[in-house]
Amino acid sequence: MSIIAKIEADAAKVKAAILKGVAEVDGIVLPEAEKYEPFVAALMNAVVPGSGNVAQVAENSLVALAKVLDAGGEAAEASLSNLGFDTALIADAKGLIPALKAASKA
């Protein structure tokens, strides 16, 4: 794993931990925690320049992938696998589907 990939992975973990902490401490739900995202991105960029943007792109990509998998089911999963998508990435995106559905109802 390259140093850039490690930084990107760590940045995503930092963002997720901060947002989770904000949600737990304030007793708010995910849609409310999203208003803190600009602050979290700025904090991440202060620690590792550019990491806030990388984390946002990664998050947006996973959400889009989860929506494709939810809409397309097994056929979409097979097509993505045939295109060379990593099976672990597909599984991670599928794991987001319940949380995305719950957040959209909140």
RANOR-V679902 format. One record per residue. RES is the residue in one small letter. SS is DSSP state (H for helix, E for strand, L for the rest). PHI is phi in whole degrees, 0 to 359 (999 if undefined). Layout:
{{RES SS PHI} {RES SS PHI}}
//
This chain:
{{m L 999} {s L 287} {i H 298} {i H 295} {a H 297} {k H 295} {i H 296} {e H 299} {a H 295} {d H 294} {a H 297} {a H 295} {k H 294} {v H 298} {k H 300} {a H 298} {a H 294} {i H 294} {l H 296} {k H 295} {g H 298} {v H 298} {a H 297} {e H 287} {v H 293} {d H 275} {g L 64} {i L 252} {v L 269} {l H 309} {p H 302} {e H 288} {a H 294} {e H 297} {k H 292} {y H 272} {e H 304} {p H 300} {f H 294} {v H 297} {a H 298} {a H 296} {l H 297} {m H 297} {n H 295} {a H 291} {v H 283} {v L 226} {p L 308} {g L 89} {s H 291} {g H 297} {n H 291} {v H 297} {a H 297} {q H 294} {v H 297} {a H 297} {e H 297} {n H 299} {s H 294} {l H 295} {v H 296} {a H 297} {l H 296} {a H 297} {k H 294} {v H 297} {l H 295} {d H 293} {a H 286} {g H 264} {g H 61} {e H 297} {a H 296} {a H 295} {e H 299} {a H 295} {s H 296} {l H 296} {s H 296} {n H 295} {l L 282} {g L 103} {f L 294} {d L 295} {t H 296} {a H 293} {l H 295} {i H 298} {a H 296} {d H 299} {a H 295} {k H 297} {g H 294} {l H 280} {i H 304} {p H 299} {a H 294} {l H 295} {k H 295} {a H 295} {a H 294} {s H 288} {k H 277} {a L 287}}
//
